[in-house]
Amino acid sequence: MRVRVDEEKCQGHTLCAMAAPDVFVLSDVDGHASAPVAAVPAEMEAAVRAAAGSCPEQAIVVEP
């Protein structure tokens, strides 16, 4: 599984980082998220799906 954050949609609500702090990193400048991992570890997949579901802007894109 891969994940990315659509930078144009992200509004910096930080919910993704609370759900999956090992996957999502918040910018010190504006609080917007990024997902610098190349591939999501299997043990983090449920947390990433929860983060995607909790994003008010639907800015998290999960790919198989």
C-alpha positions in Angstrom: 0.0 0.0 0.0 1.1 3.5 -0.8 -0.2 6.8 0.6 0.1 10.4 -0.4 -1.4 13.7 0.6 -2.9 16.0 -2.0 -1.2 19.3 -1.1 -3.9 21.4 -2.7 -6.6 19.8 -0.6 -4.8 19.6 2.8 -5.8 22.3 5.2 -3.6 21.2 8.1 -6.3 19.7 10.4 -3.6 17.3 11.7 -6.0 14.4 12.2 -3.9 12.1 10.0 -0.8 12.7 12.1 -2.8 11.8 15.2 -4.1 8.6 13.6 -0.8 7.5 12.1 2.1 9.5 13.5 4.7 7.2 12.0 3.4 7.8 8.5 2.3 11.4 8.4 4.6 14.4 9.0 3.4 17.9 9.7 5.0 21.0 8.3 6.5 23.3 10.9 5.5 26.2 8.7 1.8 25.7 8.1 0.8 22.4 9.7 0.1 20.7 6.3 0.8 17.0 6.2 3.0 14.9 4.0 3.6 11.1 3.8 7.3 10.7 3.1 7.2 6.9 3.4 7.7 4.9 0.1 5.4 2.1 1.2 3.2 1.8 4.2 4.3 -1.1 6.5 1.6 -3.7 6.8 1.1 -3.1 10.5 0.3 0.6 9.8 -2.2 0.0 7.0 -5.3 0.1 9.4 -4.1 3.4 10.9 -3.5 4.9 7.5 -7.0 3.9 6.4 -8.4 5.5 9.5 -6.4 8.7 8.9 -7.8 8.8 5.3 -11.3 8.3 6.6 -10.9 11.1 9.2 -9.6 13.7 6.9 -12.3 16.4 6.5 -10.8 17.5 3.2 -10.4 14.0 1.8 -6.8 14.9 1.0 -5.3 11.5 1.7 -4.9 9.2 -1.3 -4.5 5.5 -0.5 -3.2 3.3 -3.4 -2.8 -0.5 -3.4 
